[in-house]
Structure formats: structure tokens, C-alpha cells
Amino acid sequence: MCKLEAMNYEYLASEILRQLRGRRSQVAWSKRLGFRSNVAGAWENGRAWPTAAEFLRAAERSGRRMLVVMESFYGGKPKWLSLHDPASREGVAALLDDLRGKTPLVAVSRAASKSRFSVARWLSGDTEPRLPDFLRIVEATSLRMLDFVACFTDPDALPSATRAWRDLQAARRSARELPWSHAVLRIIETEDYRALQKHVPGAIAERLGISLDKERRCLELLEDTGQIKRQRGRFRIGRVLTVDTRDSRDQVRATRAWWAGLAVDRMRAGADGSFSYNLFSVSRADYQRIEALHRAHFREIRSIVAASTPMECVGLISMALLPFG
């Protein structure tokens, strides 16, 4: 997902609310939402904001089905969705707490630029975030805020999100068309590469164990998509992106299979790394617990990666959990 530190979440919230209203007048839309005053006008002008639950209920009134939205965002049905209405205070808290996983509260509050006190109350359900802060927390906990927005409206139609969305789509295409480009990008982020006086052809290839031609093709693709740019003899990061390729099930299967296959190839070749397996039999309830831990573990790793400095090494995690029968 794009790292969106520069995003104006207030502008973005207004634009999303306008898209939900569609061609209806603000007064008619306000009445449809159950308000006597022109609350839609106040929301869109930034004089007031809906809570997260009010926003989700408004989305339902505009024709979006929240169960479908959440399953689309997750790529499946999260456990909390069977317990809470997503368009309720409890549902909002469950969503945010689930996205947070085991990420420390201080890390979430720092990423969202909000106080720990406020974030703690939102995660517990004691209070609700207003829409701009809701979007901030979704980004801070998942790095997938634009994908979340895309479940409600086309981000390309939102002026505040257009550039970031197009950058993200371009980065996703490069990660799928030439998966090694993602690893090359990670090398360019490292302190070792940034310390070079000039780019040395083949140095990245040697570190990753790929051909010089593949290194060249990756660099060309990354430069064409604006993710890197050449300055003073070496490459620099053009636009900071954390790319999540889960927007298409077929494509994500192919991407996951490619990286899993690479891990297998390196294991067979005797490469350094941690390779393990555990074949087990458990109750269905405990399998579900293990599955939840598996997902939480991956989210926690993502949050560590997102906050890590300095960039000194590049790693690959290929995780698999599957039932037989």
C-alpha cells in the first residue's frame, strides 16, 4: 500500500462523501439518511464529520452492502464479522482492532499522528473516530486505506487520491509483470546502496542472485513507472510505496505462487534462511485459532517492516497454512 503521510484526509473524506451522495441534492440525501438538517452539506464542507459508523451506514443507504464490502477488502470473511454489524460502533472497533493485530498502540498512534489516548478509545469502542481519523487509522493499521476506499468508490475519481492510486496501480503492475522488480526496489532503499557514489551494473543482480539482464529490465520498469529516478549517477526512490497486491484474487494467487516457488528453489539450492514445516492434526476450532494467529503474525511483521529504520537488508517471507480435507 502507498505510504500516505502527505494525504489530506479531510479533503479526501469530503470527496468520498460527495461520491456517496451521487446526483442527489444535499438536502434530499440528508433526509434519506434520517436527518432533518442539511447534514450532507456540513459534512462535505468540512464543518462537521460523520462518525465511522455513520459513514458506513450512509454507504449502505447508497447501495453498498457492508458484508460484501468487508469480505472484498479482506479477501474472505473475518471472524469479527459474524459477531458485529460493521456499521456500528462495536463493528468499527472490531475492524480497527483486527487490522491492528499485535501492533503496539504507540506505533499505531505515531503512524496516524493521533494521541494514544484517542486511538485506545477508538480501538476499544469507547468512542468513535470521525471519518478523516477513521481513514487515518485504517491506513496506519493496514497500509491499505486506498483499497478500503476503493470498496466504496473509484479512488481515481477523488482528486486527493488520484495520484497515489495511480502510483499504486503502476507499482502493482510492475510487481506482477516482473516480480524481481519489487526486490530490486527494496535493494535501492537500503543504506548500502544509498551510500554508493554511483550505480554499479550487476551489483544488485549479484546480491539478489539474478542475471544482469534481469536487473536492467527491472530498473527500466521501475524508472518507467516513476518508482525510481536516476540522480547523480545512481538510482533513488522516486515515490515511496508499500505495495500490496491483493486487489485481484487470480493475480494475487499467481504472485504468491511465484514467490513461494522462489523460496522453494532457494531452499533446494541450500541458500541461507529459515525453512521449516509442521504437519499436525487439531480440532476445527483450534485450526481456526491457528489461522487467526497466522494472519495476525503476518500483519505484525508488516507493521515492523513499515516502521523499520535504517534499511540494511532485504528479506523474503513465504508463509503457508492449508487444511487437508
C-alpha positions in Angstrom: 0.0 0.0 0.0 1.1 3.6 -0.6 2.5 5.3 2.5 0.3 8.3 2.7 1.9 10.7 5.1 1.1 13.7 2.9 -2.5 12.7 2.3 -5.0 15.4 3.3 -7.6 13.1 4.9 -10.1 15.9 5.5 -10.2 16.7 1.7 -10.4 13.0 1.0 -13.3 12.5 3.4 -15.2 15.3 1.7 -14.6 13.8 -1.7 -15.8 10.4 -0.6 -18.9 11.8 0.9 -19.7 13.6 -2.3 -19.3 10.4 -4.3 -21.7 8.6 -2.0 -24.3 11.2 -2.5 -24.1 11.0 -6.2 -26.6 13.1 -8.1 -29.0 13.6 -5.2 -29.2 17.1 -3.7 -27.6 17.6 -0.3 -31.0 18.2 1.3 -32.6 15.1 -0.3 -29.6 13.0 0.7 -29.7 14.3 4.3 -33.3 13.3 4.6 -32.6 9.9 3.2 -30.0 9.4 5.9 -32.6 10.4 8.5 -31.5 13.9 9.3 -33.8 17.0 9.3 -31.0 19.5 8.7 -28.6 19.6 5.7 -26.0 17.4 7.4 -24.6 16.3 4.0 -23.7 19.9 3.3 -21.9 20.3 6.6 -20.0 17.0 6.0 -18.9 17.8 2.5 -17.8 21.3 3.5 -15.8 20.0 6.5 -17.9 21.9 9.1 -18.8 18.6 10.7 -17.9 14.9 10.1 -19.8 11.7 10.3 -18.5 9.1 12.7 -17.1 6.0 11.1 -20.4 4.1 11.8 -22.4 6.9 10.4 -20.3 6.9 7.2 -20.7 3.1 6.8 -24.5 3.4 7.3 -24.6 6.2 4.7 -22.7 3.9 2.4 -25.3 1.2 3.0 -28.1 3.7 2.1 -26.2 4.5 -1.1 -26.4 0.8 -2.1 -23.2 -0.7 -0.8 -23.6 -3.9 1.2 -21.3 -3.8 4.2 -20.9 -7.6 4.4 -19.8 -7.6 0.8 -17.6 -4.6 1.3 -15.7 -6.1 4.2 -15.3 -9.5 2.6 -14.0 -7.8 -0.5 -11.5 -5.8 1.5 -10.3 -8.8 3.5 -10.5 -11.3 0.6 -12.6 -13.5 2.9 -14.8 -13.3 5.9 -13.0 -12.1 9.1 -14.2 -13.7 12.3 -15.4 -10.5 13.9 -17.9 -10.0 11.0 -20.0 -12.8 12.4 -20.2 -11.1 15.8 -20.8 -7.4 14.9 -22.7 -5.2 12.5 -19.8 -3.4 10.6 -21.9 -0.2 10.5 -22.0 0.0 14.3 -19.6 1.4 17.0 -18.8 -2.2 18.0 -18.2 -3.2 14.4 -15.9 -0.2 13.8 -13.9 -1.0 16.9 -13.7 -4.7 15.9 -12.5 -3.8 12.4 -9.8 -1.5 13.6 -8.6 -3.8 16.4 -8.4 -6.7 13.9 -6.4 -4.6 11.5 -4.1 -3.5 14.3 -3.3 -7.1 15.3 -0.5 -7.1 17.8 1.0 -3.8 16.6 1.8 -1.7 19.7 -0.6 1.2 20.4 2.2 3.7 20.3 3.2 2.6 16.8 -0.4 3.0 15.6 -0.8 6.4 17.2 2.5 7.6 15.7 1.6 6.3 12.2 -1.8 8.0 12.4 -0.4 11.2 14.0 -3.1 10.9 16.8 -2.8 10.7 20.6 -2.5 7.2 22.2 -5.5 8.1 24.3 -7.7 8.8 21.3 -6.5 5.7 19.4 -7.0 3.5 22.5 -10.6 4.7 22.9 -11.3 4.1 19.2 -9.9 0.6 19.3 -11.9 -0.3 22.5 -15.1 1.2 21.1 -15.4 3.7 23.9 -15.6 6.5 21.3 -15.7 6.6 17.5 -13.3 8.3 15.1 -14.8 10.8 12.7 -14.4 9.9 9.1 -11.0 11.6 8.4 -9.5 9.9 11.5 -11.1 6.6 10.6 -9.3 6.7 7.3 -6.0 7.6 9.1 -6.4 4.6 11.4 -7.2 2.2 8.6 -4.0 3.3 6.8 -2.0 3.1 10.0 -3.1 -0.4 10.9 -3.3 -2.0 7.4 -1.4 0.2 4.9 -4.4 -0.4 2.6 -6.6 2.6 3.1 -6.9 3.2 -0.7 -8.1 -0.3 -1.2 -10.6 0.3 1.6 -11.8 3.4 -0.2 -12.0 1.5 -3.5 -14.7 -0.7 -1.9 -16.9 2.4 -1.8 -15.9 4.4 -4.8 -13.3 4.7 -7.5 -10.2 6.4 -6.0 -9.3 7.7 -9.4 -12.3 9.9 -9.2 -11.1 11.5 -6.0 -8.7 14.4 -6.6 -7.0 13.9 -3.2 -6.3 10.2 -4.0 -5.8 10.1 -7.8 -2.0 10.4 -7.9 -1.5 7.9 -5.0 -4.0 5.4 -6.6 -2.4 5.6 -10.0 1.1 5.2 -8.5 -0.1 2.2 -6.5 -1.7 0.6 -9.6 1.5 1.1 -11.6 3.6 -0.4 -8.8 1.3 -3.4 -8.7 1.6 -3.9 -12.4 5.4 -3.9 -12.2 5.3 -6.3 -9.2 3.2 -8.7 -11.3 4.8 -8.3 -14.7 8.3 -8.6 -13.3 8.3 -9.8 -9.7 12.0 -9.3 -9.2 11.5 -5.5 -9.7 10.0 -5.4 -6.2 13.2 -6.9 -4.8 15.4 -4.6 -6.8 13.4 -1.7 -5.4 14.0 -2.9 -1.8 17.7 -3.1 -2.5 17.7 0.6 -3.7 16.1 1.5 -0.4 19.0 0.1 1.7 21.7 2.1 3.3 24.4 0.2 1.4 23.1 1.2 -1.9 22.3 4.8 -0.9 25.9 5.1 0.2 27.3 4.3 -3.3 28.8 7.2 -5.3 27.3 5.7 -8.5 25.3 2.8 -9.6 27.4 -0.3 -10.4 25.7 -2.5 -13.0 25.4 -6.1 -11.7 25.8 -5.2 -8.0 22.1 -5.6 -7.4 21.9 -8.7 -9.5 24.8 -10.3 -7.6 23.1 -9.5 -4.2 19.8 -11.0 -5.3 21.2 -13.9 -7.4 19.6 -12.8 -10.7 21.1 -12.1 -14.1 22.4 -8.7 -15.2 19.8 -8.6 -17.9 17.0 -9.1 -15.4 18.5 -6.3 -13.2 18.5 -4.0 -16.2 14.9 -4.9 -17.1 13.7 -4.3 -13.5 15.4 -0.9 -13.3 13.9 0.2 -16.6 10.4 -0.9 -15.4 10.8 0.9 -12.1 12.0 4.0 -13.8 9.2 4.0 -16.3 6.6 3.7 -13.5 8.2 6.5 -11.5 9.2 4.4 -8.6 12.8 5.2 -9.0 14.8 8.0 -10.7 18.4 8.4 -11.6 20.2 11.2 -9.9 24.0 11.9 -9.9 25.0 8.5 -11.2 22.8 6.3 -9.1 19.1 5.5 -8.6 17.0 7.0 -5.8 13.5 6.2 -4.7 11.0 8.3 -6.7 7.8 7.8 -4.8 7.7 5.8 -1.5 5.2 2.9 -1.9 4.4 -0.2 0.2 2.8 -2.4 -2.5 0.0 -4.8 -1.5 -1.0 -6.9 -4.5 -4.2 -8.3 -3.0 -6.6 -6.4 -5.2 -7.3 -9.3 -7.6 -7.7 -12.9 -6.4 -6.3 -14.5 -9.6 -3.4 -12.2 -9.8 -2.6 -12.5 -6.1 -2.5 -16.3 -6.4 -0.1 -16.0 -9.2 2.2 -13.6 -7.3 2.1 -15.6 -4.1 2.9 -18.8 -6.1 5.8 -17.1 -7.8 7.4 -16.0 -4.5 6.7 -19.3 -2.8 8.3 -21.1 -5.8 11.4 -18.9 -5.4 11.6 -19.8 -1.7 11.5 -23.5 -2.7 14.1 -23.0 -5.3 16.5 -21.3 -2.9 15.8 -23.9 -0.2 16.7 -26.7 -2.7 19.8 -24.8 -3.6 20.9 -24.7 0.0 20.6 -21.0 0.5 20.7 -19.5 3.9 17.3 -18.9 5.6 14.8 -20.4 8.0 12.8 -23.2 6.3 10.5 -25.3 8.4 7.2 -27.1 8.4 4.8 -28.6 10.9 2.2 -31.2 9.8 -0.4 -31.6 12.6 -3.9 -32.7 13.4 -6.1 -30.5 15.6 -9.8 -29.7 16.2 -11.5 -27.4 13.7 -11.8 -24.8 16.4 -8.1 -24.9 17.1 -7.3 -24.8 13.4 -9.3 -21.5 13.2 -7.3 -20.2 16.2 -4.0 -21.1 14.4 -5.3 -19.4 11.2 -6.1 -16.2 13.1 -2.6 -16.3 14.7 -1.1 -16.9 11.3 -2.8 -13.8 9.9 -2.0 -11.7 12.9 1.6 -12.7 12.8 1.9 -11.6 9.1 0.2 -8.3 9.9 2.6 -7.7 12.8 5.6 -8.4 10.5 4.2 -5.8 8.1 3.9 -3.2 10.8 7.6 -3.9 11.9 8.7 -3.5 8.3 6.8 -0.3 7.8 8.4 1.3 10.9 11.9 -0.1 10.5 14.9 2.2 10.0 17.6 2.1 8.8 17.1 -0.1 5.7 20.1 -2.5 5.9 19.0 -5.8 4.4 16.2 -7.3 2.2 14.3 -10.4 3.2 11.6 -12.7 1.9 8.9 -14.3 4.0 6.9 -17.0 2.3 4.2 -18.3 4.7 1.7 -21.1 4.1 -1.1 -22.6 6.1 -3.6 -25.0 4.5 -6.0 -27.7 5.6 -6.2 -31.2 4.1 -9.7 -32.4 3.5 
